[in-house]
């Protein structure tokens, strides 16, 4: 990820099943992860802030799992943010949407 700018990563889902419980895994290295805001946009255009400027220089999101059912919020994480955390905003906001789209 560049020091200045925006990166957009798109995933195309062809399965049109209804979302019932969404979890997201994030693997990002950056010189200062506290500069990052990570968002998920659903196929319907709804955007959820997953992580908003957390961590410090030298930290990373390596195997970070964002799950509404996690015991601790991402705001309580430290270090490498390995493990499961609740995202800034609930992923359940897109439950009942169809998964198919980009």
C-alpha positions as CSV (number, residue, x, y, z in Angstrom):
1,X,0.0,0.0,0.0
2,X,1.5,3.3,-1.0
3,X,2.2,6.0,1.6
4,X,-0.4,8.4,0.0
5,X,-3.4,7.3,-2.0
6,X,-6.2,4.8,-2.1
7,X,-6.1,1.1,-3.0
8,X,-9.3,-0.6,-4.1
9,X,-9.5,-4.4,-4.0
10,X,-12.5,-6.0,-5.7
11,X,-13.8,-9.5,-5.3
12,X,-16.5,-10.9,-7.7
13,X,-19.0,-13.3,-6.0
14,X,-21.1,-15.3,-8.4
15,X,-23.1,-17.2,-5.7
16,X,-26.4,-15.4,-5.1
17,X,-27.1,-16.8,-1.6
18,X,-28.3,-14.6,1.2
19,X,-25.7,-13.3,3.6
20,X,-26.4,-14.5,7.1
21,X,-23.1,-14.1,9.0
22,X,-20.2,-12.3,7.3
23,X,-16.6,-12.4,8.6
24,X,-13.7,-10.7,6.9
25,X,-10.0,-11.5,7.1
26,X,-7.4,-8.8,6.5
27,X,-3.7,-9.2,5.8
28,X,-2.0,-5.8,5.3
29,X,1.5,-4.6,5.9
30,X,2.2,-0.9,6.0
31,X,4.8,1.3,7.6
32,X,2.1,3.0,9.7
33,X,-1.2,1.2,9.9
34,X,-2.7,4.0,11.9
35,X,-2.8,5.9,8.6
36,X,-5.3,3.4,7.2
37,X,-9.1,3.3,7.0
38,X,-10.4,-0.1,5.7
39,X,-13.9,-0.3,4.4
40,X,-16.1,-3.0,2.9
41,X,-18.6,-2.1,0.3
42,X,-21.4,-4.5,-0.4
43,X,-22.8,-5.3,-3.9
44,X,-25.7,-3.0,-3.1
45,X,-23.3,-0.1,-2.4
46,X,-23.6,-0.1,1.4
47,X,-20.2,0.7,3.0
48,X,-19.0,-0.5,6.4
49,X,-15.9,0.9,8.1
50,X,-14.0,-2.2,9.3
51,X,-10.9,-0.5,10.8
52,X,-10.4,3.2,11.2
53,X,-6.8,4.4,11.9
54,X,-5.8,1.8,14.5
55,X,-2.3,0.8,15.6
56,X,1.1,2.5,15.3
57,X,4.2,2.3,13.3
58,X,5.5,-1.2,13.0
59,X,2.2,-2.9,13.6
60,X,0.3,-4.9,10.9
61,X,-2.9,-6.6,10.2
62,X,-1.7,-10.2,9.7
63,X,-4.5,-12.8,9.8
64,X,-6.8,-10.2,11.4
65,X,-10.4,-11.6,11.4
66,X,-13.3,-9.2,11.7
67,X,-16.3,-10.9,13.2
68,X,-19.3,-9.3,15.0
69,X,-19.1,-12.2,17.5
70,X,-15.5,-11.6,18.5
71,X,-14.8,-11.1,22.2
72,X,-12.9,-7.8,21.8
73,X,-13.3,-4.8,19.5
74,X,-10.6,-3.8,17.1
75,X,-10.2,-0.6,19.2
76,X,-8.8,-2.9,22.0
77,X,-6.2,-4.6,19.7
78,X,-2.5,-4.0,19.9
79,X,0.6,-5.2,18.1
80,X,0.1,-7.4,15.1
81,X,-3.7,-7.5,15.5
82,X,-3.6,-11.3,15.0
83,X,-6.8,-13.0,15.9
84,X,-10.5,-12.1,15.9
85,X,-11.9,-8.6,16.6
86,X,-15.2,-6.8,16.3
87,X,-15.0,-4.3,13.4
88,X,-15.6,-0.5,13.9
89,X,-19.1,-0.9,12.5
90,X,-21.2,-4.1,12.5
91,X,-20.9,-6.5,9.5
92,X,-24.5,-7.6,10.3
93,X,-25.6,-4.4,8.6
94,X,-25.5,-6.3,5.3
95,X,-27.0,-9.5,6.5
96,X,-30.0,-10.5,4.4
97,X,-28.4,-8.9,1.3
98,X,-27.5,-11.2,-1.6
99,X,-23.8,-12.0,-1.9
100,X,-23.6,-11.9,-5.7
101,X,-21.8,-8.9,-7.2
102,X,-18.5,-7.0,-7.1
